[in-house]
């Protein structure tokens, strides 16, 4: 599992100009089963996405395709973790320790 932390690197007006494209990209990743939660940070200086995947390189490629990243209005920090405990609704995403 991966935590994708976005930090805006441009004024929020530039971010907002790309918001419709970003939401379309988010919707595509939800439909593909990659993203399971996302939202804005508070204060609004970026966002957070919770993603699932077997391969960090694939997650990095997905993040690079975000219109925010492609247009240089955010930076990504990707943290991989092993989800050994979850809420019952997220049980399908639990992982055993290696």
TIRO-2110 file (N, C-alpha, C; in Angstrom, 1 decimal):
// TIRO-2110
0.9, -1.2, 0.0, N, 1, A
0.0, 0.0, 0.0, CA, 1, A
0.9, 1.2, 0.0, C, 1, A
0.4, 2.3, -0.5, N, 2, A
1.2, 3.5, -0.7, CA, 2, A
0.4, 4.8, -0.2, C, 2, A
1.1, 5.7, 0.4, N, 3, A
0.5, 7.0, 0.7, CA, 3, A
1.2, 8.0, -0.2, C, 3, A
0.4, 8.7, -1.0, N, 4, A
1.0, 9.7, -2.0, CA, 4, A
0.6, 11.0, -1.4, C, 4, A
1.6, 11.8, -1.0, N, 5, A
1.4, 13.1, -0.5, CA, 5, A
1.8, 14.1, -1.5, C, 5, A
0.8, 15.0, -1.9, N, 6, A
1.1, 16.0, -2.8, CA, 6, A
1.3, 17.3, -2.1, C, 6, A
2.3, 18.1, -2.5, N, 7, A
2.5, 19.4, -1.9, CA, 7, A
2.5, 20.4, -3.1, C, 7, A
1.6, 21.4, -3.0, N, 8, A
1.6, 22.4, -4.1, CA, 8, A
2.9, 23.2, -4.2, C, 8, A
3.4, 23.4, -5.4, N, 9, A
4.6, 24.1, -5.7, CA, 9, A
4.3, 25.4, -6.5, C, 9, A
3.0, 25.6, -6.7, N, 10, A
2.6, 26.8, -7.5, CA, 10, A
1.4, 27.4, -6.7, C, 10, A
1.0, 28.7, -7.1, N, 11, A
-0.1, 29.3, -6.4, CA, 11, A
-1.4, 28.5, -6.7, C, 11, A
-2.3, 28.5, -5.7, N, 12, A
-3.5, 27.7, -5.7, CA, 12, A
-4.4, 28.0, -7.0, C, 12, A
-4.2, 29.2, -7.5, N, 13, A
-5.0, 29.5, -8.7, CA, 13, A
-4.5, 28.7, -9.9, C, 13, A
-3.2, 28.4, -10.0, N, 14, A
-2.7, 27.5, -11.0, CA, 14, A
-3.2, 26.0, -10.8, C, 14, A
-3.3, 25.6, -9.5, N, 15, A
-3.8, 24.3, -9.2, CA, 15, A
-5.2, 24.2, -9.6, C, 15, A
-6.0, 25.2, -9.2, N, 16, A
-7.5, 25.2, -9.5, CA, 16, A
-7.7, 25.2, -11.0, C, 16, A
-6.9, 25.8, -11.8, N, 17, A
-7.0, 25.8, -13.3, CA, 17, A
-6.9, 24.3, -13.8, C, 17, A
-6.2, 23.5, -13.1, N, 18, A
-6.0, 22.1, -13.5, CA, 18, A
-6.9, 21.1, -12.8, C, 18, A
-7.8, 21.6, -11.9, N, 19, A
-8.6, 20.7, -11.1, CA, 19, A
-9.5, 19.7, -11.8, C, 19, A
-10.1, 20.2, -12.9, N, 20, A
-11.0, 19.2, -13.7, CA, 20, A
-10.2, 18.1, -14.3, C, 20, A
-9.0, 18.4, -14.8, N, 21, A
-8.2, 17.3, -15.3, CA, 21, A
-7.7, 16.4, -14.2, C, 21, A
-7.3, 17.0, -13.1, N, 22, A
-6.9, 16.2, -12.0, CA, 22, A
-8.0, 15.2, -11.5, C, 22, A
-9.2, 15.7, -11.4, N, 23, A
-10.3, 14.9, -11.0, CA, 23, A
-10.6, 13.8, -12.0, C, 23, A
-10.5, 14.0, -13.3, N, 24, A
-10.7, 13.0, -14.3, CA, 24, A
-9.6, 11.9, -14.1, C, 24, A
-8.4, 12.3, -13.8, N, 25, A
-7.3, 11.4, -13.6, CA, 25, A
-7.5, 10.6, -12.3, C, 25, A
-8.0, 11.2, -11.2, N, 26, A
-8.4, 10.5, -10.0, CA, 26, A
-9.4, 9.5, -10.3, C, 26, A
-10.5, 9.9, -11.0, N, 27, A
-11.6, 8.9, -11.3, CA, 27, A
-11.1, 7.7, -12.1, C, 27, A
-10.2, 7.9, -13.0, N, 28, A
-9.6, 6.8, -13.7, CA, 28, A
-8.9, 5.8, -12.8, C, 28, A
-8.1, 6.3, -11.8, N, 29, A
-7.4, 5.5, -10.9, CA, 29, A
-8.3, 4.8, -9.9, C, 29, A
-9.4, 5.4, -9.5, N, 30, A
-10.4, 4.7, -8.7, CA, 30, A
-11.1, 3.6, -9.5, C, 30, A
-11.4, 3.9, -10.8, N, 31, A
-12.1, 2.9, -11.6, CA, 31, A
-11.1, 1.7, -11.8, C, 31, A
-9.8, 1.9, -11.9, N, 32, A
-8.8, 0.9, -12.1, CA, 32, A
-8.5, 0.1, -10.8, C, 32, A
-9.1, 0.6, -9.7, N, 33, A
-8.9, -0.1, -8.4, CA, 33, A
-7.6, 0.2, -7.7, C, 33, A
-6.9, 1.3, -8.2, N, 34, A
-5.6, 1.7, -7.6, CA, 34, A
-5.8, 2.6, -6.4, C, 34, A
-6.7, 3.6, -6.5, N, 35, A
-6.9, 4.5, -5.4, CA, 35, A
-8.1, 4.1, -4.5, C, 35, A
-7.9, 4.2, -3.2, N, 36, A
-9.0, 3.8, -2.3, CA, 36, A
-9.5, 5.0, -1.4, C, 36, A
-8.7, 6.1, -1.4, N, 37, A
-9.1, 7.3, -0.7, CA, 37, A
-8.3, 8.4, -1.1, C, 37, A
-8.8, 9.6, -1.1, N, 38, A
-8.0, 10.8, -1.4, CA, 38, A
-8.7, 12.1, -0.9, C, 38, A
-8.0, 13.2, -0.8, N, 39, A
-8.6, 14.4, -0.4, CA, 39, A
-7.5, 15.5, -0.2, C, 39, A
-8.0, 16.7, 0.0, N, 40, A
-7.2, 17.9, 0.3, CA, 40, A
-6.6, 17.8, 1.7, C, 40, A
-5.4, 18.4, 1.8, N, 41, A
-4.8, 18.6, 3.1, CA, 41, A
-5.5, 19.9, 3.7, C, 41, A
-5.4, 19.9, 5.0, N, 42, A
-5.9, 21.1, 5.7, CA, 42, A
-4.8, 21.6, 6.6, C, 42, A
-4.2, 22.8, 6.4, N, 43, A
-4.6, 23.8, 5.4, CA, 43, A
-4.4, 23.3, 4.0, C, 43, A
-5.0, 24.0, 3.0, N, 44, A
-5.0, 23.5, 1.6, CA, 44, A
-3.6, 23.9, 1.0, C, 44, A
-2.7, 23.0, 1.2, N, 45, A
-1.4, 23.2, 0.5, CA, 45, A
-1.0, 21.9, -0.2, C, 45, A
-2.0, 21.1, -0.5, N, 46, A
-1.7, 19.8, -1.2, CA, 46, A
-2.8, 18.8, -1.0, C, 46, A
-2.5, 17.6, -1.1, N, 47, A
-3.5, 16.5, -0.9, CA, 47, A
-2.8, 15.2, -0.5, C, 47, A
-3.6, 14.2, -0.2, N, 48, A
-3.2, 12.9, 0.1, CA, 48, A
-4.0, 11.8, -0.6, C, 48, A
-3.3, 10.8, -1.1, N, 49, A
-4.0, 9.7, -1.8, CA, 49, A
-3.5, 8.4, -1.2, C, 49, A
-4.5, 7.5, -0.9, N, 50, A
-4.1, 6.2, -0.4, CA, 50, A
-4.3, 5.2, -1.6, C, 50, A
-3.2, 4.5, -2.0, N, 51, A
-3.2, 3.7, -3.2, CA, 51, A
-2.8, 2.3, -2.9, C, 51, A
-3.2, 1.3, -3.7, N, 52, A
-2.8, 0.0, -3.6, CA, 52, A
-2.1, -0.5, -4.8, C, 52, A
-1.1, -1.3, -4.7, N, 53, A
-0.4, -1.8, -5.8, CA, 53, A
0.8, -2.7, -5.4, C, 53, A
1.2, -3.5, -6.3, N, 54, A
2.3, -4.4, -5.9, CA, 54, A
3.7, -3.8, -6.3, C, 54, A
3.6, -2.8, -7.1, N, 55, A
4.9, -2.3, -7.7, CA, 55, A
5.0, -0.8, -7.5, C, 55, A
6.1, -0.4, -6.8, N, 56, A
6.3, 1.1, -6.6, CA, 56, A
6.5, 1.8, -7.9, C, 56, A
7.2, 1.2, -8.8, N, 57, A
7.5, 1.8, -10.1, CA, 57, A
6.1, 2.2, -10.8, C, 57, A
5.2, 1.3, -10.7, N, 58, A
3.9, 1.5, -11.3, CA, 58, A
3.2, 2.7, -10.7, C, 58, A
3.2, 2.8, -9.3, N, 59, A
2.6, 3.9, -8.6, CA, 59, A
3.3, 5.2, -9.0, C, 59, A
4.6, 5.2, -9.1, N, 60, A
5.4, 6.4, -9.5, CA, 60, A
5.0, 6.8, -10.9, C, 60, A
4.7, 5.9, -11.8, N, 61, A
4.3, 6.2, -13.2, CA, 61, A
2.9, 6.8, -13.1, C, 61, A
2.0, 6.3, -12.3, N, 62, A
0.7, 6.9, -12.2, CA, 62, A
0.8, 8.3, -11.7, C, 62, A
1.6, 8.5, -10.6, N, 63, A
1.7, 9.8, -10.0, CA, 63, A
2.3, 10.8, -11.1, C, 63, A
3.2, 10.4, -11.9, N, 64, A
3.8, 11.3, -12.9, CA, 64, A
2.8, 11.7, -13.9, C, 64, A
1.7, 10.9, -14.1, N, 65, A
0.7, 11.2, -15.1, CA, 65, A
-0.4, 12.1, -14.6, C, 65, A
-0.3, 12.4, -13.3, N, 66, A
-1.3, 13.4, -12.7, CA, 66, A
-1.1, 14.7, -13.4, C, 66, A
-2.1, 15.4, -13.9, N, 67, A
-2.0, 16.7, -14.5, CA, 67, A
-1.3, 17.7, -13.6, C, 67, A
-1.5, 17.6, -12.3, N, 68, A
-0.8, 18.5, -11.4, CA, 68, A
0.7, 18.3, -11.5, C, 68, A
1.2, 17.0, -11.6, N, 69, A
2.6, 16.8, -11.7, CA, 69, A
3.1, 17.1, -13.1, C, 69, A
2.3, 16.7, -14.1, N, 70, A
2.8, 17.0, -15.5, CA, 70, A
2.9, 18.5, -15.8, C, 70, A
2.1, 19.3, -15.1, N, 71, A
2.2, 20.7, -15.3, CA, 71, A
3.0, 21.5, -14.2, C, 71, A
3.6, 20.7, -13.4, N, 72, A
4.6, 21.3, -12.4, CA, 72, A
4.0, 22.1, -11.3, C, 72, A
2.7, 21.8, -10.9, N, 73, A
2.1, 22.5, -9.8, CA, 73, A
2.1, 21.8, -8.5, C, 73, A
2.7, 20.6, -8.5, N, 74, A
2.8, 19.9, -7.2, CA, 74, A
4.0, 19.0, -7.2, C, 74, A
4.5, 18.6, -6.0, N, 75, A
5.5, 17.6, -5.9, CA, 75, A
4.9, 16.4, -5.1, C, 75, A
5.4, 15.2, -5.5, N, 76, A
4.9, 14.0, -4.8, CA, 76, A
5.9, 13.5, -3.9, C, 76, A
5.4, 13.0, -2.7, N, 77, A
6.2, 12.2, -1.8, CA, 77, A
5.4, 10.9, -1.7, C, 77, A
6.1, 9.7, -2.0, N, 78, A
5.4, 8.4, -2.0, CA, 78, A
6.0, 7.6, -0.9, C, 78, A
5.2, 7.1, 0.0, N, 79, A
5.6, 6.3, 1.1, CA, 79, A
4.9, 4.9, 0.9, C, 79, A
5.7, 3.9, 0.9, N, 80, A
5.2, 2.5, 0.8, CA, 80, A
5.1, 1.9, 2.2, C, 80, A
4.0, 1.2, 2.5, N, 81, A
3.9, 0.6, 3.8, CA, 81, A
3.2, -0.7, 3.7, C, 81, A
3.3, -1.6, 4.7, N, 82, A
2.6, -2.9, 4.7, CA, 82, A
1.4, -2.7, 5.7, C, 82, A
0.2, -2.8, 5.1, N, 83, A
-1.0, -2.6, 5.8, CA, 83, A
-1.4, -3.9, 6.5, C, 83, A
-0.8, -4.2, 7.7, N, 84, A
-1.1, -5.4, 8.4, CA, 84, A
-2.4, -5.3, 9.2, C, 84, A
-2.9, -4.1, 9.5, N, 85, A
-4.1, -4.0, 10.2, CA, 85, A
-5.0, -2.9, 9.5, C, 85, A
-6.2, -3.2, 9.4, N, 86, A
-7.1, -2.2, 8.7, CA, 86, A
-8.5, -2.3, 9.4, C, 86, A
-9.3, -1.3, 9.0, N, 87, A
-10.7, -1.3, 9.4, CA, 87, A
-11.4, -2.5, 8.6, C, 87, A
-12.5, -3.0, 9.1, N, 88, A
-13.1, -4.2, 8.5, CA, 88, A
-13.4, -3.9, 7.0, C, 88, A
-13.8, -2.7, 6.6, N, 89, A
-14.1, -2.5, 5.2, CA, 89, A
-12.9, -2.5, 4.3, C, 89, A
-11.7, -2.4, 4.9, N, 90, A
-10.5, -2.5, 4.1, CA, 90, A
-9.8, -3.8, 4.2, C, 90, A
-10.4, -4.8, 4.8, N, 91, A
-9.8, -6.1, 5.0, CA, 91, A
-9.2, -6.7, 3.7, C, 91, A
-9.8, -6.5, 2.6, N, 92, A
-9.2, -7.1, 1.3, CA, 92, A
-7.8, -6.5, 1.1, C, 92, A
-7.4, -5.4, 1.7, N, 93, A
-6.1, -4.8, 1.4, CA, 93, A
-5.1, -5.1, 2.5, C, 93, A
-5.4, -5.9, 3.5, N, 94, A
-4.5, -6.3, 4.5, CA, 94, A
-3.3, -7.2, 3.9, C, 94, A
-2.1, -7.0, 4.5, N, 95, A
-1.0, -7.7, 4.0, CA, 95, A
-0.2, -8.4, 5.1, C, 95, A
0.3, -9.6, 4.8, N, 96, A
1.1, -10.2, 5.8, CA, 96, A
2.5, -9.6, 5.8, C, 96, A
3.2, -9.7, 6.9, N, 97, A
4.6, -9.3, 7.0, CA, 97, A
5.4, -10.2, 6.2, C, 97, A
6.4, -9.7, 5.5, N, 98, A
7.3, -10.7, 4.7, CA, 98, A
8.1, -11.6, 5.6, C, 98, A
END
